[in-house]
Amino acid sequence: MLKKTFFLFSFVFLTACSQTGGDSTPTQQQAVAMPDTFSADAAYAVLEEGGNAVDAAITAQFVLAVTLPEAGNVGGGGFMTIAFEGNTDFLDYREMAPSEAHRDMYLDDEGDVKPYESLFGAKASGIPGTVAGMWAAHQKYGSCLLYTSPSPRDS
């Protein structure tokens, strides 16, 4: 009996919430899910101001670099899968090796691996790709100016 009552209540509640007052025209819906409220609020503000999902993602990326750097930041790289106006795209903006890097840079004169050079020091760093990736996404799909995006202090 309890299951039937719960199902009936859920059905009535959900169908009541889905009513549009007789207007059957589709409405635009938007949602934002982020690991912190600062980035969620900033991304949602971009959507409210007329920006698209890519604009919101770019904003969230830069806000998260400040508020939750372990979630990814401008010193790294990544991927972006985009479904936009019926088309799909995939952006790869991973870190890159410096131009002077070569295959044997972590080997000694005898061809043995130097185990710590790839982990510590100048030879261990890569060229971050995040900012270039966000710029590429903005150039291809963004609809608002980057410098008008809200900052975490505006949220």
Beta strands, then each sheet from edge to edge (+ up, - down):
strand 1: 79-84
strand 2: 87-92
sheet 1: 1+ 2-
end
